[in-house]
Amino acid sequence: MLDLHRLVDDPARRLHFVGVAGTGMSALAQVRAMGGGRVSGSDRSLDRKEAAEEAAFLRAAGVELLPQDGAGVVGADLVIASTAVEARIADLLRAVDLGIPVLHRADLLAHHVAGDSVGIAGTSGKSTVTAMVFEILRAAGRDPSLATGGRLLRLMDEGLLGNAWCGRGPFVFEADESDGSLVKHGPRHGVVLNLHKDHMDAALVLEQFRVFRERTRGGFVVSDDPPLAPLRDGACVYGFGPDATLRATRLELTRGGSTFEIDGVRFTLEHPGVHNATNALAAAALAHVRGIGLDVSAAALARFGGVFRRFQRVGTVAGVEVVDDFAHNPEKVKAVLSAAQGRARRVFAWFQPHGFAPLRFFGDDLVETVAETLRPRDEFDFAPVYFAGGTVTRDVDSGAYVDKLRARGARTALAEDRASWARAVAQRVEPGDVVLVLGARDPTLHAFARDVVAALQARLSP
């Protein structure tokens, strides 16, 4: 049997991460390196020179980056891989040949969170709530560690990649249901935020949430969303409705954020949309079950810096705002469209499906959601499906969903070339419009959002 304590808790042992540029993998690699442990890693995107920024941050954190040709595992004590990494990759084949144990990313995370920890689960909002909880605990002097899928802008301002931190207090982590590994985690405190269509059927996800609830060792928090009712027994239920035991009232949405109250404490958030107000309420509820006062949470959330590519304002040119967002499933797309509509005359959205399997799974629901959310003058354009490599069945395409959305009467087009789309939108926008860049996984999307700003500057700046 693999002795994780011997391998993981000894900083002299080298852990090699296969697929280290992935957000979940890079977070765990950085946590180990920040704690003084030996770390190496490989990634095909690094070999293709596609993630130079991530590579620089990982090296700065102390992660040795090696080619993904099998040589990097020689001398490693443990190899870490995720579900996204195919078994035929040279590093994994070489590890098997050499008899080096291979551990799934989720099992390493489960080891880290076996002590004092806070786990955030749900199909939407995990990264934002994880970041909010981390910043509340920091403000409360708890010195938390962090492993998450989203990059905290405040940590990025400190010169870090932003999705990891090694502290001496509770381990705050994003508990992901997408590959079924959520059931491996048993945090001290946990939350389930919501249940939307994303990676798999809702009944399967709910069963994962049930096991996660059962394995949580202390206080548990759950939203008052009706699909999560089976998880409420004995939990702190948060929300804006009558079923909540920790209930927020007096919600007011503004162009730039929101305000609400919990037990007389006023919360002010500088991030727009009902979904972000709900995220803040979830974070405050988690802090509450850990004994942190609502006033401390309110003060921390008022200063919350946000998360990279979560309604991130990239630039404003002549009254036209460009926003970059990670939205990739129907509920997330609806949330960001609604938030943009609250501050825009018109919304022009460019959306890149993040994979063939996801588009096949929820494409029709996405069309239905977008058609119901768009206003008559808004536009929602599809880019070709993002392909990261590997073995996938490419039997769906964005053009078919453009046709379906157009049949619903929406303004939409297939945006096959990014630069052409940016120039065309720059010709059409007017002051008060918002341009959205939406999609996941593709590391070049934020750069594209900056390219849109540049196209606007070329067209609109005096």
DADAHU-V45297 format. One record per backbone hydrogen bond with DSSP energy under -1.0 kcal/mol. CO is the residue of the C=O (numbers start at 0). NH is the residue of the N-H. If there is no record, write none. Layout:
co = {CO & CO}
nh = {NH & NH}
//
This chain:
co = {1 & 2 & 3 & 4 & 9 & 10 & 13 & 13 & 14 & 15 & 16 & 18 & 21 & 22 & 23 & 24 & 25 & 26 & 27 & 28 & 29 & 30 & 31 & 32 & 37 & 38 & 39 & 40 & 41 & 41 & 42 & 43 & 44 & 45 & 50 & 51 & 52 & 53 & 54 & 55 & 56 & 57 & 58 & 63 & 66 & 70 & 72 & 77 & 78 & 79 & 80 & 81 & 85 & 88 & 89 & 90 & 91 & 92 & 93 & 94 & 100 & 102 & 103 & 104 & 105 & 106 & 107 & 108 & 115 & 116 & 117 & 118 & 119 & 120 & 124 & 125 & 126 & 127 & 128 & 129 & 130 & 131 & 132 & 133 & 134 & 135 & 136 & 137 & 142 & 144 & 145 & 146 & 150 & 151 & 152 & 154 & 155 & 161 & 162 & 164 & 169 & 170 & 171 & 172 & 176 & 180 & 181 & 186 & 187 & 188 & 189 & 190 & 191 & 200 & 201 & 202 & 203 & 204 & 205 & 206 & 207 & 208 & 209 & 210 & 211 & 218 & 219 & 220 & 221 & 224 & 225 & 227 & 228 & 231 & 235 & 236 & 236 & 237 & 238 & 240 & 245 & 248 & 251 & 256 & 257 & 258 & 259 & 260 & 261 & 264 & 266 & 268 & 272 & 273 & 274 & 275 & 276 & 277 & 278 & 279 & 280 & 281 & 282 & 283 & 284 & 286 & 287 & 292 & 293 & 294 & 295 & 296 & 297 & 305 & 306 & 308 & 311 & 314 & 316 & 318 & 319 & 320 & 321 & 321 & 322 & 323 & 324 & 328 & 329 & 330 & 331 & 332 & 333 & 334 & 335 & 336 & 337 & 339 & 345 & 346 & 347 & 348 & 349 & 350 & 352 & 354 & 355 & 356 & 357 & 358 & 361 & 362 & 363 & 364 & 365 & 366 & 367 & 368 & 369 & 374 & 378 & 380 & 381 & 392 & 397 & 398 & 399 & 400 & 401 & 402 & 404 & 405 & 410 & 412 & 413 & 416 & 417 & 418 & 419 & 420 & 421 & 422 & 424 & 424 & 429 & 431 & 432 & 433 & 434 & 435 & 436 & 437 & 439 & 441 & 443 & 444 & 445 & 446 & 447 & 448 & 449 & 450 & 451 & 452 & 453 & 454 & 455 & 456}
nh = {3 & 6 & 7 & 8 & 12 & 37 & 76 & 77 & 39 & 79 & 41 & 21 & 25 & 26 & 27 & 28 & 29 & 30 & 31 & 32 & 33 & 34 & 36 & 35 & 14 & 63 & 16 & 65 & 18 & 19 & 46 & 47 & 49 & 48 & 54 & 55 & 56 & 57 & 58 & 59 & 60 & 62 & 61 & 40 & 68 & 73 & 75 & 15 & 102 & 17 & 104 & 84 & 88 & 92 & 93 & 94 & 95 & 96 & 97 & 99 & 78 & 80 & 107 & 108 & 109 & 110 & 111 & 112 & 170 & 188 & 172 & 190 & 174 & 192 & 128 & 129 & 130 & 131 & 132 & 133 & 134 & 135 & 136 & 137 & 138 & 139 & 141 & 140 & 168 & 171 & 164 & 173 & 307 & 155 & 156 & 159 & 158 & 151 & 147 & 145 & 144 & 117 & 146 & 119 & 179 & 183 & 184 & 216 & 217 & 118 & 220 & 120 & 222 & 204 & 205 & 206 & 207 & 208 & 209 & 210 & 211 & 212 & 213 & 214 & 215 & 189 & 235 & 191 & 237 & 227 & 228 & 230 & 231 & 234 & 221 & 244 & 245 & 223 & 247 & 243 & 238 & 260 & 258 & 253 & 268 & 251 & 266 & 248 & 264 & 261 & 259 & 257 & 276 & 277 & 278 & 279 & 280 & 281 & 282 & 283 & 284 & 285 & 286 & 287 & 288 & 291 & 290 & 296 & 297 & 298 & 299 & 300 & 301 & 152 & 309 & 325 & 323 & 321 & 319 & 431 & 316 & 434 & 313 & 314 & 436 & 311 & 438 & 332 & 333 & 334 & 335 & 336 & 337 & 338 & 339 & 340 & 341 & 342 & 433 & 378 & 435 & 380 & 437 & 382 & 385 & 358 & 359 & 360 & 361 & 362 & 365 & 366 & 367 & 368 & 369 & 370 & 371 & 372 & 373 & 377 & 348 & 350 & 414 & 394 & 401 & 402 & 403 & 404 & 405 & 406 & 409 & 408 & 379 & 381 & 415 & 420 & 421 & 422 & 423 & 424 & 425 & 426 & 427 & 428 & 432 & 344 & 320 & 347 & 322 & 349 & 324 & 351 & 441 & 444 & 447 & 448 & 449 & 450 & 451 & 452 & 453 & 454 & 455 & 456 & 457 & 458 & 459 & 460}
//
